[in-house]
Amino acid sequence: MRIILVRHGEPDYEKDCLTDNGRVQAAAVAERLEPEGIEAIYTSPMGRAVETATALAKRIGVTELTRLPWMRELSWGGKDGMPVYAEGHPWDCANRMIQLGEDVLSPDWQENPLFRHNRVVEEAARTSAGTDAWMEMLGYVREGAYYRCTRTEEAQHTVALFCHGGSSSAMLARLLNLTFPYVCATLHMPFTGVTIIRLGRTPGQLVMPIVELASDSAHLGHSQEE
């Protein structure tokens, strides 16, 4: 199984759609992904992700997009109006942990003062839970730190998932047994950046997701990269 994660194109956040440049980026990543043998397309329900996914769907003849509500972009900020560092922006908080010499790989990162009162903690947990449920639907059941392949045949399947910087960071943290702050701090995700995760396909095998490619945006050329 190959899972291709794609961040949406350049957005108009206020209107939740793509800019003209974002549509150019969506067309470029659709062309880039055409040879990948994608069988199904999943997307966050947010407009900028759906519009980016639609460009690929039209190009490869996929007639249906499956929306995953739990992959919508994360929200952040203080719980109950409580003030938090950098308005709770998780990338700023993760970078602040590094500046302070704190461990972004700590399993107790949720209790760090920079995150403790930030609603992004609950948002990331929502994405993690949704990730495991989706993986089970794809034929991979979570067991401890790994996934058990429950598929009955060894054919390779490839799916694409169009989403966001925050929700994809939370998903990758879950799949790869990393922390959310660590992924935020170490993995830059440009618009229409492509990340590919591969899992073993032997029925019954316990597997660890493998990173084939991370945040590739070569299809844009340097002048278009975020």
ChimeraX attribute file (.defattr): number of C-alpha atoms within 10 A of each C-alpha:
attribute: neighborCount
match mode: 1-to-1
recipient: residues
	/A:1	20
	/A:2	22
	/A:3	19
	/A:4	23
	/A:5	26
	/A:6	31
	/A:7	27
	/A:8	34
	/A:9	32
	/A:10	24
	/A:11	21
	/A:12	14
	/A:13	11
	/A:14	6
	/A:15	10
	/A:16	14
	/A:17	21
	/A:18	23
	/A:19	16
	/A:20	13
	/A:21	13
	/A:22	22
	/A:23	20
	/A:24	18
	/A:25	26
	/A:26	28
	/A:27	23
	/A:28	20
	/A:29	26
	/A:30	22
	/A:31	15
	/A:32	16
	/A:33	19
	/A:34	13
	/A:35	9
	/A:36	12
	/A:37	14
	/A:38	19
	/A:39	12
	/A:40	16
	/A:41	21
	/A:42	21
	/A:43	30
	/A:44	24
	/A:45	20
	/A:46	20
	/A:47	19
	/A:48	27
	/A:49	30
	/A:50	22
	/A:51	23
	/A:52	30
	/A:53	28
	/A:54	21
	/A:55	19
	/A:56	23
	/A:57	19
	/A:58	13
	/A:59	13
	/A:60	17
	/A:61	9
	/A:62	14
	/A:63	10
	/A:64	12
	/A:65	17
	/A:66	13
	/A:67	18
	/A:68	18
	/A:69	13
	/A:70	20
	/A:71	29
	/A:72	22
	/A:73	20
	/A:74	22
	/A:75	17
	/A:76	21
	/A:77	21
	/A:78	17
	/A:79	14
	/A:80	9
	/A:81	9
	/A:82	10
	/A:83	13
	/A:84	19
	/A:85	17
	/A:86	13
	/A:87	14
	/A:88	21
	/A:89	18
	/A:90	25
	/A:91	20
	/A:92	17
	/A:93	23
	/A:94	23
	/A:95	18
	/A:96	17
	/A:97	21
	/A:98	15
	/A:99	9
	/A:100	8
	/A:101	9
	/A:102	14
	/A:103	15
	/A:104	22
	/A:105	14
	/A:106	14
	/A:107	12
	/A:108	11
	/A:109	21
	/A:110	18
	/A:111	12
	/A:112	15
	/A:113	13
	/A:114	20
	/A:115	24
	/A:116	16
	/A:117	22
	/A:118	27
	/A:119	17
	/A:120	23
	/A:121	21
	/A:122	14
	/A:123	20
	/A:124	26
	/A:125	15
	/A:126	17
	/A:127	26
	/A:128	24
	/A:129	13
	/A:130	17
	/A:131	22
	/A:132	18
	/A:133	15
	/A:134	15
	/A:135	16
	/A:136	17
	/A:137	12
	/A:138	15
	/A:139	17
	/A:140	26
	/A:141	20
	/A:142	17
	/A:143	10
	/A:144	8
	/A:145	12
	/A:146	16
	/A:147	23
	/A:148	23
	/A:149	25
	/A:150	18
	/A:151	19
	/A:152	11
	/A:153	10
	/A:154	12
	/A:155	9
	/A:156	12
	/A:157	15
	/A:158	17
	/A:159	18
	/A:160	24
	/A:161	26
	/A:162	30
	/A:163	28
	/A:164	27
	/A:165	20
	/A:166	26
	/A:167	24
	/A:168	29
	/A:169	27
	/A:170	27
	/A:171	25
	/A:172	23
	/A:173	20
	/A:174	20
	/A:175	21
	/A:176	16
	/A:177	16
	/A:178	18
	/A:179	20
	/A:180	30
	/A:181	26
	/A:182	21
	/A:183	22
	/A:184	23
	/A:185	19
	/A:186	12
	/A:187	13
	/A:188	16
	/A:189	24
	/A:190	21
	/A:191	25
	/A:192	32
	/A:193	24
	/A:194	25
	/A:195	22
	/A:196	20
	/A:197	19
	/A:198	19
	/A:199	20
	/A:200	19
	/A:201	23
	/A:202	16
	/A:203	15
	/A:204	13
	/A:205	14
	/A:206	19
	/A:207	20
	/A:208	16
	/A:209	19
	/A:210	14
	/A:211	15
	/A:212	13
	/A:213	13
	/A:214	16
	/A:215	18
	/A:216	17
	/A:217	23
	/A:218	15
	/A:219	19
	/A:220	21
	/A:221	9
	/A:222	9
	/A:223	6
	/A:224	16
	/A:225	16
	/A:226	14
